Amino acid sequence: QVQLVESGGGLVQPGGSLRLSCAASRAAFRLATMGWYRQGPGEQRELVATITTEDNTNYANSVKGRFTISRDNAKNTVYLQMDSLRPEDTAVYYCNARLSWNGRTYWGIGTLVTVSS
């Protein structure tokens, strides 16, 4: 029911920046906790950052101070600004939405971020 479409991935050099976007298909976005997760080669999917409907944020320790999550409720879009990228940030990044009233979780299909020289 809730569709999530990520964009903004690509190839970037170490120390560079990228901004990922996730567009949701429904106004239910405004009642959902949004998140970014990532899955590196040979690894399990891990939480990167979340943002609540009250704009409270949470970050994985590995990205604190480097990544910033934000949301634009008017556009049903969540962003992940990634700065000071490192090779270990290389992963497929997935957008996640958890609906506040029933806890249902939805996933995008992911966008690939490659950090390499």
N, C-alpha and C positions, 0 to 999 in steps of 0.2 A: 504494500500500500504506500509506504514512504519510500521514495526513490532518492538515492544520493549519487551525485556525479562529481567525481574529483577531477581537478585539472591543475596544471602548473608544474608538474614534475619534469625532470630532464636531467641533463648532464651539467655538473658544475664543478669547478676546481675547489680543492680544499681552501677554507677560509672565505668562500663565496657565500652567496645568499640565494634563496628561492622563496617564493610565496605560493603556497598551495591554497586552492579554493575548493569548497564543497558546496554545491547547490542542491537544496532539497526541493522536492516537488510539491510539497503541501505546506499549508499554513500551520500544521501541527508542529513544525519546526520551532515555533515560538514557545511551545510547552515541552520541549525536549532538551535534555542534557546532551550536548554535542561533544564529540571527542575525535582525536586523531590517534590511530594506532599504526604500528609499522611491523613489518616482518622482513628481516634480513635473510640472506642466503643461509639455508640450513638451520634457521632459528624459528622459534615460535613467535606468534604475534604478541606484541607487547604494547602497553599503553604509553603514549607519548604525552598527551595533554587532554584535559577536559575543561569544558566551560558550561556552567549552569545557566538557567533562565535568569538568575540574578547576577550574572556575569562573574561569579566566583570561579576561579581557575585553579587547576591542579596540574603539576608537571612531574614527569619522571626526573629523577635526580640527574640523569645523564644529559638532559637538555635544559635544565634550569639556567637562566641567564643567557641562553642562546636562542631559544624558540619562544614565540609568543602566539597564543591562541586568542582569537577574537571572533565576534559574530555580528552580523548585520541582519537584524530581524526583519527589516523592511524588504530585504532582498532574499530572505531565507537562505543565507549563505554564511558559512563558517570558514575562517581563514587560519592558516598556520604560517606565520612568518618565521623562516629559518635563517639564522645568521651564524657566522663562524662555523660553517659546515665542516665536518670531518669525514674521512673515509668510512669510519664505522657507522655513520648515519645512512649509508647506502642501504636502501630497503624499498619495498613497496609500501606506500603509505595509504592507509584506509581511513575513510571517514565513517564515523559511527554516530548513530542517534539512538537515545533511549527515551522513550515516551514517559513522561512523568506520572501519568495516571494508571498505567498498566505494566510498566517495566519492559515492554517489548523493545527489542533491539534490532536495528537495521544497519546494514553495511553497504558501502559502495564497493565497486569492483577494484579500486586501487589505482594509484598512479606511481610510476617508478621514479625514484630519485637516486641518481648515481653521482657519488662524490669521488672524483678521480682526477689525477693530473694527466 
